Structures are given as structure tokens and as C-alpha cells.
Amino acid sequence: MAELIVHGDDLVLHLPVRQKVLSFHADIRIPLTAVRQVQAVDKPWLTLRGRRMAGTALRGVAAMGTWIHGDRQFDFCVVRARQKAVLVELNSGRFQRFLVSLPDPVDPRAEAARLAAAAGIAPA
């Protein structure tokens, strides 16, 4: 399962090998200063925007990889069926935002609060 890890002054989206293959991407590291907003998402499928550019998508099952929308704007998502997620909006870098599903025992509101605190912002 993908993990959002705070490592020093960076936020790392760590992907296990299988998700690296399915998303056509390696781990992603961004500075915490690039985090603009973090929020819990109960229905991540409704939060996806645009179309898949690189990765794997099976509607209602899984969406992993880079999604393009608007005028060459990119999101990175790792969304799985029936799992809540965390949405991390960014103000710099290649991606506009990350949308990452969480395993069932993890509370998305607590995870959003943890990431927001690490970035020095209030959770949405």
C-alpha cells in the first residue's frame, strides 16, 4: 500500500514495487514547503479529475499513476476501491496534487492532520 512519509523536510510518497509497476512511477519526494493543503476524502473516485496519462485504471477498482487535466496540469493518484483517501494539494513541482488511498484501519482525518502539522499548515 502506498504511504505518505515525512522524512526530514520532505514528504515522500512511497510506493511498493507492484504499485510502482502499475503507476509507471517511482517514489515521489517533494519539500514540505510545497504542501498547500491536506484533506481527508471519503469518496476518492469523485475527486479524480481529467484522464489517465500514464499508469493503470480499472473504473471502480483501482487508479494508479499520472492524470492530466486542464492546460498540462498533472495529479498523481493511487486510489483503490472502497478505501478512503488523503488529498495533498501542492503549490510547486510537477504535480498539482496527490490522491492516495489508505488501508482500512487508518483514519484519513488523522492522517491529514498529521501531514498538515508536518507541513506547518492547518488541515482542511
C-alpha atoms as a printed R data frame, in Angstrom:
    type eleno elety resid chain resno       x      y       z
1   ATOM     1    CA   MET     A     1   0.000  0.000   0.000
2   ATOM     2    CA   ALA     A     2   1.280  3.479  -0.834
3   ATOM     3    CA   GLU     A     3   2.472  5.534   2.128
4   ATOM     4    CA   LEU     A     4   2.916  9.252   2.698
5   ATOM     5    CA   ILE     A     5   6.059  9.533   4.828
6   ATOM     6    CA   VAL     A     6   7.516 12.674   6.380
7   ATOM     7    CA   HIS     A     7  11.286 12.373   6.016
8   ATOM     8    CA   GLY     A     8  13.135 15.407   7.359
9   ATOM     9    CA   ASP     A     9  11.912 18.436   5.406
10  ATOM    10    CA   ASP     A    10  10.360 16.300   2.656
11  ATOM    11    CA   LEU     A    11   7.118 14.471   2.031
12  ATOM    12    CA   VAL     A    12   7.742 11.142   0.344
13  ATOM    13    CA   LEU     A    13   5.060  9.201  -1.492
14  ATOM    14    CA   HIS     A    14   6.481  5.690  -1.105
15  ATOM    15    CA   LEU     A    15   5.129  3.073  -3.484
16  ATOM    16    CA   PRO     A    16   5.613 -0.670  -3.088
17  ATOM    17    CA   VAL     A    17   7.105 -2.427  -6.124
18  ATOM    18    CA   ARG     A    18   3.736 -3.572  -7.509
19  ATOM    19    CA   GLN     A    19   2.310 -0.042  -7.399
20  ATOM    20    CA   LYS     A    20   5.483  1.342  -8.977
21  ATOM    21    CA   VAL     A    21   4.919 -1.010 -11.909
22  ATOM    22    CA   LEU     A    22   1.176 -0.266 -12.195
23  ATOM    23    CA   SER     A    23   1.633  3.503 -11.899
24  ATOM    24    CA   PHE     A    24   4.716  3.676 -14.154
25  ATOM    25    CA   HIS     A    25   6.410  5.795 -11.485
26  ATOM    26    CA   ALA     A    26   8.976  5.583  -8.698
27  ATOM    27    CA   ASP     A    27   8.682  7.110  -5.237
28  ATOM    28    CA   ILE     A    28   7.990 10.853  -5.287
29  ATOM    29    CA   ARG     A    29   9.757 13.294  -2.963
30  ATOM    30    CA   ILE     A    30   8.662 16.907  -2.507
31  ATOM    31    CA   PRO     A    31   9.613 19.551   0.064
32  ATOM    32    CA   LEU     A    32   7.040 20.054   2.838
33  ATOM    33    CA   THR     A    33   7.039 23.748   1.937
34  ATOM    34    CA   ALA     A    34   5.302 22.778  -1.339
35  ATOM    35    CA   VAL     A    35   2.273 21.399   0.546
36  ATOM    36    CA   ARG     A    36  -0.572 23.912   0.290
37  ATOM    37    CA   GLN     A    37  -3.485 21.928   1.714
38  ATOM    38    CA   VAL     A    38  -4.254 18.451   3.044
39  ATOM    39    CA   GLN     A    39  -7.706 16.956   3.460
40  ATOM    40    CA   ALA     A    40  -9.429 13.656   4.072
41  ATOM    41    CA   VAL     A    41 -11.546 12.329   1.188
42  ATOM    42    CA   ASP     A    42 -14.341  9.839   1.814
43  ATOM    43    CA   LYS     A    43 -15.059  9.184  -1.882
44  ATOM    44    CA   PRO     A    44 -11.782  9.490  -3.812
45  ATOM    45    CA   TRP     A    45 -13.322  8.319  -7.109
46  ATOM    46    CA   LEU     A    46 -15.306 11.557  -7.205
47  ATOM    47    CA   THR     A    47 -12.101 13.539  -6.633
48  ATOM    48    CA   LEU     A    48 -10.246 12.193  -9.690
49  ATOM    49    CA   ARG     A    49 -10.083 14.775 -12.463
50  ATOM    50    CA   GLY     A    50  -9.003 14.630 -16.085
51  ATOM    51    CA   ARG     A    51  -7.829 11.455 -17.761
52  ATOM    52    CA   ARG     A    52  -5.106  8.899 -17.205
53  ATOM    53    CA   MET     A    53  -1.849  9.820 -18.883
54  ATOM    54    CA   ALA     A    54   0.414  7.039 -17.589
55  ATOM    55    CA   GLY     A    55  -0.449  4.222 -15.267
56  ATOM    56    CA   THR     A    56  -3.290  1.777 -14.752
57  ATOM    57    CA   ALA     A    57  -7.008  2.412 -14.358
58  ATOM    58    CA   LEU     A    58  -9.870 -0.036 -13.894
59  ATOM    59    CA   ARG     A    59 -13.005  2.009 -13.177
60  ATOM    60    CA   GLY     A    60 -14.285  1.294  -9.699
61  ATOM    61    CA   VAL     A    61 -11.337 -0.988  -8.868
62  ATOM    62    CA   ALA     A    62  -8.058  0.942  -8.997
63  ATOM    63    CA   ALA     A    63  -6.476  4.057 -10.472
64  ATOM    64    CA   MET     A    64  -2.714  4.404 -10.186
65  ATOM    65    CA   GLY     A    65  -0.472  6.832 -11.979
66  ATOM    66    CA   THR     A    66  -0.376 10.269 -13.554
67  ATOM    67    CA   TRP     A    67  -3.607 12.002 -14.548
68  ATOM    68    CA   ILE     A    68  -3.655 15.059 -16.809
69  ATOM    69    CA   HIS     A    69  -6.251 17.799 -16.702
70  ATOM    70    CA   GLY     A    70  -6.644 21.388 -17.802
71  ATOM    71    CA   ASP     A    71  -3.716 23.000 -19.545
72  ATOM    72    CA   ARG     A    72  -0.996 20.381 -18.924
73  ATOM    73    CA   GLN     A    73  -1.584 20.067 -15.180
74  ATOM    74    CA   PHE     A    74  -0.812 16.750 -13.515
75  ATOM    75    CA   ASP     A    75  -2.122 14.834 -10.500
76  ATOM    76    CA   PHE     A    76  -0.704 11.607  -9.133
77  ATOM    77    CA   CYS     A    77  -3.128  9.096  -7.690
78  ATOM    78    CA   VAL     A    78  -3.131  5.725  -6.019
79  ATOM    79    CA   VAL     A    79  -6.827  5.004  -5.491
80  ATOM    80    CA   ARG     A    80  -8.362  1.643  -4.636
81  ATOM    81    CA   ALA     A    81 -11.988  0.550  -4.405
82  ATOM    82    CA   ARG     A    82 -13.890  1.229  -1.194
83  ATOM    83    CA   GLN     A    83 -10.953  2.926   0.542
84  ATOM    84    CA   LYS     A    84 -10.921  6.458   1.886
85  ATOM    85    CA   ALA     A    85  -8.033  8.695   0.904
86  ATOM    86    CA   VAL     A    86  -5.964 11.764   1.626
87  ATOM    87    CA   LEU     A    87  -5.725 14.606  -0.889
88  ATOM    88    CA   VAL     A    88  -2.490 16.626  -0.767
89  ATOM    89    CA   GLU     A    89  -2.589 19.848  -2.807
90  ATOM    90    CA   LEU     A    90   0.767 21.264  -3.850
91  ATOM    91    CA   ASN     A    91   1.871 24.765  -4.820
92  ATOM    92    CA   SER     A    92   5.013 23.806  -6.752
93  ATOM    93    CA   GLY     A    93   6.605 20.904  -8.561
94  ATOM    94    CA   ARG     A    94   5.432 18.660 -11.385
95  ATOM    95    CA   PHE     A    95   2.197 17.584  -9.714
96  ATOM    96    CA   GLN     A    96  -0.733 19.743  -8.622
97  ATOM    97    CA   ARG     A    97  -1.847 17.176  -6.073
98  ATOM    98    CA   PHE     A    98  -1.567 13.618  -4.737
99  ATOM    99    CA   LEU     A    99  -4.636 11.478  -4.084
100 ATOM   100    CA   VAL     A   100  -3.685  8.430  -2.010
101 ATOM   101    CA   SER     A   101  -5.958  5.693  -0.638
102 ATOM   102    CA   LEU     A   102  -5.347  4.492   2.894
103 ATOM   103    CA   PRO     A   103  -5.731  0.996   4.316
104 ATOM   104    CA   ASP     A   104  -8.936  0.492   6.321
105 ATOM   105    CA   PRO     A   105  -7.639  0.830   9.884
106 ATOM   106    CA   VAL     A   106  -6.031  4.226   9.119
107 ATOM   107    CA   ASP     A   107  -8.260  7.240   9.831
108 ATOM   108    CA   PRO     A   108  -7.981  9.678   6.880
109 ATOM   109    CA   ARG     A   109  -8.740 12.703   9.091
110 ATOM   110    CA   ALA     A   110  -5.945 11.805  11.499
111 ATOM   111    CA   GLU     A   111  -3.568 11.192   8.573
112 ATOM   112    CA   ALA     A   112  -4.487 14.569   7.033
113 ATOM   113    CA   ALA     A   113  -3.916 16.272  10.386
114 ATOM   114    CA   ARG     A   114  -0.517 14.563  10.761
115 ATOM   115    CA   LEU     A   115   0.637 15.649   7.309
116 ATOM   116    CA   ALA     A   116  -0.698 19.188   7.718
117 ATOM   117    CA   ALA     A   117   1.095 19.551  11.062
118 ATOM   118    CA   ALA     A   118   4.360 18.381   9.488
119 ATOM   119    CA   ALA     A   119   3.923 20.979   6.728
120 ATOM   120    CA   GLY     A   120   3.047 23.687   9.257
121 ATOM   121    CA   ILE     A   121  -0.458 24.287   7.903
122 ATOM   122    CA   ALA     A   122  -3.991 23.692   9.181
123 ATOM   123    CA   PRO     A   123  -5.824 20.633   7.793
124 ATOM   124    CA   ALA     A   124  -8.781 21.422   5.513
